[in-house]
């Protein structure tokens, strides 16, 4: 019997764009002519819940909570069922929410843009506690257009409803996660298993009704559930449970980021009451082998797969097939997904933060794994980091063009662990040669390779933002992390990106093993200076978490930490409890670090003492107040590498010949007029240099496939003329360098 696959992402991930795992798998299955249908049940549930009918049902289901808001025990004590004033307000305003919800959702889907004017009047939407922060943010709206302000207000409106759901209907609800607590660090399956024995929640009932309709329409023989995060796990089990109970003939498999990192030592057989298979790492070959086994029952070939055999959990990896090279996995296929129904929200007024929640992004990968692969907090022992394989730039562009045709969207988020600078350069050149109008962003390491000219090239190709790990802004700790960068280097690279017009987001870390209080405060001072210098636009502080597959987790004694236990759980194993030899409680720094960063991101409070951000005594910083300023004060580097590529991004100039005379002498001269997108400019040279310049600009034009090196250009010049260095650093060439003559 021919296999038909149904592939889902269970609730919840993102509101604004599909999580790409199912699209990647569907794209691969297309190359094998295997029929599949995909669904994002997260956006489906959200749209069902946040609709006129959905809110009528929601308020009806929760109305009993308001019928008897307070219960009194036999002894006269007030017990349970107390409702906050905020939820009482929302319940009282339910007609206003029901009246406005469909229009707001359509607006956030980009279908009802004129509603922005009404939303911005601030008497259209019902307001509850989330709107209290408006007074703090009023000043920021001056920098936002009407559409953005309306999106932000509509986001607060949805968050108010979400708060109501959490208090009155389902405490596990969240827009980008569901019952995350049950999935996070669940060493034992007991709590999740017990939750699955309870009656389905209200959100569960919506999910199951949608799943039922999909199963009846698709009629699959094989059901794949991708679980990227802990916040998808509970829903994944609920979906599998319903299919097992109602369609036991359908085989079910789990894959994705969560099992890849958390379930590598799985041994609890109860998991297989819900799933037939759980696969690890790249999914293409494991799924292909499972399909072959289902169609050929005598086959017993598995790739990185857990299953139940003779009543015991076994891990099978006996397949002789190698994982596919990236050139052969196909182009992600977003068909079946409701691309016009995703919701763009603006949670905080920060241009970089909104990129995660606003707008529809096609997701692609420049390279599998990480080319650096050394950071000691990272899962560098696992294939998704360890196995590095870049995709050729021309193939990437082929995939981009294919996806633009399919989705109608030209925005790309490259979801790399760290995009390689050389590949980013090649991709940018290919985009420009193909004259593609695209917008893209990605994750990077702050490599010194990101020169001023490379950043300008990336910007010209459509790159609008990068995010990268500064982690702990301390050179001692960066060395311990094996990050391969220094704070000074990060400052120079972020300056290059910023001056090119590319936004920069920094991942920041505190609480790394052996980190002292002094280093935490010094790190904050470095971050303050980076923002004050205007070379960092966005950031986020993460507290260090020790994971089982990182060098710190594998060899804790090398980093001054002790594991709380060596026991390996029967279910999830990734986050590890530990004791740091410093004995410092890093939790207490969280609020101050995040509050200061919030203000720095909005360009204020740089003059505050660092002590002002904390309600306990902290040491004074030991960082020079001009450290970052001094790091950026460097002269031009006149040493150009001979093998550096030289590219001209501009067009052909108009040329005029004239004669210049002085004191009885005359010279034949050439005048060039160039037209840049923003402005026109002129330059003059003598006739010989001018004729060479016209010829070489034509050769190194971005429209030509061949790349010329600096050495080749120098040699070409010297076949006709003399003093190349004098010409290269002359005023005409310096002018061209400002308008698109790049050395890469």
Buried (B, 14 or more C-beta within 10 A) or exposed (E): EEBBBBBBBBBBBBBBBBBBBBBBBBBBBBEEEBEBBBBBBBBBBBBBBBBBEBBBBBBEBBEEBBEEEEEEEEEEEEEEEEBBEBBBBBBEBBEBBBBBBBBBBBBBBBEBEEBBEBBBEEEBBBBBBBBEEBEEBEEBBEEBEEBBBBBBBBBBBBBBBBBBBBBBBBEBBBBBBBBBBBBBBBBEBEEBBEBBEEEBBBBBEBBBEBBBEBBEEBEBBBBBBBBBBBBBBBBBBBBBBBBBEEBEEBBBBBBBBBBBBBBBBBBBEBBBEBBBBBBBBBBBBBBBBBBBBBEEEEEEBBBBBBBBEEEEBEBBEEBEEEBBEBEEBBBBBBBBBEBEBBBBBBBBBBBBBBBBBBBBBBBBBBBBBBBBBEBBBBBBBBBBBBBBEBBBBEEBBBBBBBBBEBBEBBBBBBBBBBBBBBBBBBBBBBBBBBEBEBBBBBBBBBBBBBBBBBBBBBBBBBBBBBBBBBBBBBBEBBEBBBBBBBBBBBBBBBBBBBBBEBBBBBBBBBBBBBBBBBBBBBBBBBBBBBBBBEBBBBBBBBEBBBBBBBBBBEEBEEBBBEBEEEEEBBBBBBBBEBEBEBEBEBEEBBEBBBBBBBBBBBEEBEEEEBBEBBEEEBEEBEBEEEBBEEBBEEEEEEEBEEEBBBBBBBBEBEEEEEEEEEEEEEEEBBBBEBBEEEEEBEBBBBBEBBBBBBEBBEBBBBEEEEBBBBBBBBEBBEEEBEEBEEBBEBEBBEBBBEBBBBBB
